[in-house]
Amino acid sequence: MDVEKDIQERRFFAGWIILAIAGLSGITWFRKKQEPPLSEKVTMLTEDGRLVQIDSTLLQKGATKKVTNAELQTWVKHKP
């Protein structure tokens, strides 16, 4: 009788352990995945006169001096 009760207790304990492991692994399956933050695109003018869009995270923060029209016209290389 004692052996049967011991087996039942072991099965009960093993059942709780299996349930806990299944519950913990199920949490990772149903957890909402974080979406990467959308990066803001900035339109920039290249040296050869093309407009390109780049991520704003790639730009360095700092220099805020704006380019004058005369400087811009001498900087852009016109295609022949």
N, C-alpha and C positions, 0 to 999 in steps of 0.2 A: 504494500500500500504506500509505503514511504517512497519507494522508487517511482511509482506512477505520479505521485504529487510533485516530486522533484523534476520529473520530465515535463510536466505541465507548466511548472514555474519557469523552467528554462525556455520552453516554447513561448510563453507569455513575454518573457524578457527579450528574447530574440525578435519577436514580433514588434515590440516597441522600438527596438534598435533599427530594424528594417524600415519601419514607418518613419522614424526620425531622419534616416538617411535619404529616403525617398522624398520626404518633405523639403529637406535642404537642397537637394538637387533640383526639385521642381521649382524652387524659388528662382534659380538662375535661368530656367527656361522661360518663365513668365514675366521676368523683370523687364520693364520697358527700357529699350536701348536708347542711349542718348544720341541725338543727332548732332553732327558737328555744326558749330555755329556758321551761319551763312556769312561769307566774307563780302564786303562791299567792293565793287569794281570801280576803278577810276580810269577815265579816258585820258591818255597821254599822247603827245605828238612826238614821233621819232625824228631823228636827224634827217632822214630821207623824205620826210613829209607825210608818213603814214600815221593814221590814228590807230592806237592799240589800247586794249583794256587790260589792266593789271590789278592784282589784289592790293587793297590799300594797306594790308599788313606788311607788304614788301617795301613800302616807302619809309624812309627815315623821317622822323619828326625833327623839326628844327628850323632850317632856313626857310623864312617866309618872304624873302625878297622876291617881288614879282619881276618878270622879264618885260622890258619895254618892247614896243612894236619894232623899233629899229634893230634892236639886238636879235629879235626873233627872225627878222627878214634876212639878216646876214648869217644866221645859224643854220637855217633850213637849206639843204642842198637840193636844188631843182634838178629833176631828171631831164636829160637831153632829149 
